[in-house]
């Protein structure tokens, strides 16, 4: 089977976008108080707009791709080999990240604000057994591991899920079901958290999640499973129409971002939640399928540069948070216009993360199979 290069390229793009997104959070207006490093010298609304826009679709795309390749892997491997791979590539890096790296990254909240707090006191009273316990970016690995367990159970109950079907277009019902299910679960979650779609909840210490988003991750993970079964993206398989989905991605992105930022000025709290959750779920759907359509139509190939970034994308995701926050912290005292500073932070952050990622690839958890 021909390798589907555009999915590799899309994953690499999303991870690079994630890195510059996390850097932008340090320069935005209304940055979260808990964010690891916040440069308050000249916060800009333009970064806030970018963060509000990109925040909706980064992870649904990641979960769709994970579902597509996850069921592919499960269908080709015996259970023992599948779980050996997932333990090595997902579970162990997740646990090590939460225990070793997440505390160091979270400690930057105090370091970058010059708050005197001994590290051991921070670990005991603030992080592991306190209010700031976090998986940082490794929450994705934990959630993904649980979804692999769910997928494995479903495959045990219904083994047919591991079989490919005759290539066929999904039909309007498929997209309608996703839209209705996404909206129903999203609006319900909005009500549960009082409209705060940035709310984080946890089941200490094994799960960190956002209530308004977790259902979308499950939906798009299994949409990826469905896409593999229906042989989307293969030579004879279904191709998303870029002339439909790219404009949908653009328009829903504009409407969601505008309403998320300014809708509260005219709407009641209940109306705001209902409309915002609808736009949230529609934008997530349009962005997932719009980016898939765009990358399949324009970037379904590889070369030396694309392959290098794609091969390194997982380790870049794994290493990036602490590294880019250190870059932001180092630049706080530098007298540069904020946009120049941001561009410099992005370039330096991406380069440093890439280099460290290449080093991590020597570890068995991250090595590329030949």
N, C-alpha and C positions, 0 to 999 in steps of 0.2 A: 504494500500500500504506500502510495506517495505521501511523504510527510507534509502536514498542513502547516506550512511556514508562517502563514499570517497569524495563526494563534500564538505561536512563539513570539512573533513581533508585537502583537497586541499586548501580551503579558509583559514584555519588556517595557513597552511604552507606558503601561499603567503603573508599573513600579517606579519608573523614572518620574512620572507625573506625581506619584505619591511622595517622592522625596522633595520635589520643589513645592508641593502642596504643604508639607510639614514645615518647610522653611518659611513659606508665606505666612503661616500662622504666627510666626514670631514678629511680623511687621504689620499685622492687620490692626484696624481699629476694633475694639471690643474683643480682644484676645481673651481666651479663658484664663481665669486667675491661676489655674493650676498648670498652665502650659510651661514646659520645661525651661525655655529661655525666651523672654519677651523683651525686644528692643523698643523702649518707650520714647526714644528720641524724636521720632516723626512717624507715628502710625498712620497708615493710609487706608481709606475706604476701598480703594481699588483692590487691595489684597483681601479685604473682607468679602468683596463680591466674588473674587476667584475662589476663595475657600468655600463659600456657601454653594457655589456652582459645582465644583469638583467633588465635594464631599459626598454627593448623592450617588455617583455612579462608579467610583473607583472599586469598591468592594463587590458590588453585584457582578461586575465584569470578571473579577478574580474568581468568584465562586462559580460562575458559569463555566469558565475554562477548566476549573478544578473538577467539576462534575463530568465534563466531557472526557477528560483524560482519566478520571478516576474509574468510570465504568469500563473504559477501554482496557485499563490495567487489570481490573478485576476479571474481565471476560477472558483475558489471555493467560492468567497466572493461576496456579493452585493457591488455595487459601493461605497456606503456610508462607509461600513466597510473597504473596501480596502483603500480609501483615508484617513480615520481616522488613520489607521495603518501607512500609508506612511507619513502623516503629523507628527505623533508622533515620528516615528523611523528615518525619513530621513530629512524632511524639518526643523523642529524645531532644531535638533542638528546641521544642516548645518548653519542656521542663527546664532545660539548662538556661534558656533565655529568661524564664520567669524567676528562677532562683538566683542567677548570677548577674545577668545584664539589666533586667528591669529595675532592680534596686539602684544600680549605679545611675541609670538614666533618670529615674525619679528624684534622686538626690540632687540633680542639677536644679530643681526648683529652688532649693535653698542656696546652693552655691552661686547661681547666677544673680540672686537677689542679696547676696552677702549676709545671709541669715546664719549666725553661728549655731550650729547643731552638730555635735559629734556623730560620726557615721554609725557607730554601734548603737547609739541611742536612737538614731533615725531608723535603723533596721528593726529594732525591738518595739519601739513605741509608736512609730509613724507608719512604717511600711508593712512588714509582715503581720503585725497584730494591731495596726492602727488604721486611720482613715484614708491613707493614700496607697493602700495595697493596689497594685496594678500589674497587668501582664504587658504593659506598653503595647508595642505593635505585635507581640506574640499571641495576642488574643485570637488572631486569625488562624494560627496553627492549631490552637486548642479547639476552636469551633470547627475547623476543617476535619480534625481527627474524629470528633463526634459525628460529623456527617458521614465520614467513611464507615464508622460503626453502623450507623443507620442504613446506609446503602448496602452493607454486607448482610445485615439482618433481612432487609427487603429481598435481596437476591437469594437468601436461604429459603424464605417463605415462597418466593415466586422466581424460580431460577430463569424463567423466560426473559427476565429483564436483562440478562447478559447476552442475549441474542440480537443480532442486527435484523432489522426489518427491511422490506423492499423500499428503496429510496422513494420518498414522496413528499410533496409540499405539505406543510402542516395544516393549512386551512385557517380560515378566520376564527374558528372556534378555539383553537389553541391560544391565540393572542388575546381573545376575549376572556378566556378563563384566567389567564395570567393577570390581566388588567383587573378583573373583578376580585379575584382572590387577593391580589396585592393590596388593592384599596381597602377591602374589608378588614384585613389583618392590620394594615397600617393605621387606619383611622381608629380602630379599637385600641391599638398601642398608644396613639396620641392621647386618647382620653385617659388611659391608665397613668400616663406620666404628666398629665396636665398641659399637654401641648409642647413639651420640651423635647424635640427630637435629638438633642445632643446629650440626653440623659444616659448615664452609664449605670448598669446594675451588675451585681456579682453574686455568684454562689461560691463563697470563699472555701478553699483557694483554687477551685478547679475550673471556674468559668467566669469570664468577663464579657458582657454583651450590652448592646444598645437595644432597648425594647422596641423602638420604632423601626428598627432595621433588620433585626434577626430573622423575621419571617421572610423578608425579601431575599436574604442569603440562602435560606432553605429552598425557596421557590426557584431561584436562578441556578442553584446547584443541580436540582433535579430537571430543570429545563435543559441544562447541559447534558445530563444523562439521556433525556429524550432525544436531543439533537444527534447524539452519537448513534442511538438505536435506529433512528430514521436516516442515518448516513448523510446528515447535513455536511456540506463543505467538501464532499468527495467529488470525483470527476462527473459522476452521474447524479449526484445528490442535489438537494435544495440549496439555492443561493438566495440570501436576503437581498431585496431590491434596494440599492443605495439611493435611487431617486425618490423612494418613499421614506426610508428610515433616516437618512441623513437630515433632510429638512425637519422631520419629526424630532430628531435629537436637538437640532438648533432651536426650534420654536418652543418646545417644552422646557428646554434649559433657560431660555429667556423669561418665559412666564413664571417658572418656579422660582428662579433667583429673584426676580422683581417682586413677586408676591411674598416670598420669605422675608425679604428685607423691609418691605413697605406696606404689606397687607394689613398689619395691625393698626395702621393709622386710620383706617376707615371701617374695618370690620369688627364685629363683636368677637370676644374670645372663642365662642363656640363656632361661629361662622369661619373664623380664621383657621381653626383646627381642621374643620371639615374640608375646606378648599385647599389648604396647604397639604394635607395628607393625600388628597386626590392628585394634585400636581406632583407631589413627591413620587408617588407610585407610577404615574405616567411618564415622568422624566426618567426614572430608573429603567423602565421598560424600553423607552425610545433610545436611551443612551447605550444600553447593552446591545440591542439589535442594530442600532445605527453604527456603532463602532465596529461590530462584527462585519457589517456590510461594507463599510469604508475600507477596512483592512483587507478583506478578501478581494475587493475589486482593485485595490491599489498596491498592496504590500504582501502579496502571496508569493514571495521569493526570498532568497537570502543572499548574503555576501559576507565578506570577512568582518565588516563592522557590525552588521546586524546579528551575525552568529555569535560574535564575542559578547555583545550586550545581552543577547538572549540566554546564552549559556551561563552568564554571570548574574542573571536577574534575581534568582532566589537568594543568593548570598548578599546581593545589594539590599534587597528587602530586609534580610536578617540583621545586617550590620548598621543600617543607615541612621537610626534615630539618634543614638548617642553621638555619633560622628558629626552629623549636621548641626545638632544643638551646640556642640563644642565650637564649630565654625561660627555660628551665630553669636555665641558668647564672646569669642575672640574679636569679632568685628564691632562689638557694641561701643567701644571707645574710639573707633576710627571715624574721623570727620569726613564722611562722604555723603552725597545725596542718597536718600533711602533707596531709590530705584537702582542706582549704581551698586549700592551695598548688597541689595537683594540679588542682582545678576551675578555679582562676584561670589556671594554665598552659594548660589545654585551651582555655578561652574566648579568652585572648589569642593563643595559638598558631593557633587556627582563624581568628580575625579577621585577624591579620597575614598568614597564608598566603593567605587569600582576597584580600586587597588586593594583595599582590605578584603573585598569580596573575592578577588582572585586568590588571595592568600588563604582564605577560608576554604576554597575548593580543594585544598590539599587534605582536608579532614574527610574522614569516610562518610560523615553525614551529608556532605555537600558535593562530593566528587561526581563528575558527569560520567555516566556509563558509556563505555566505548562500544 
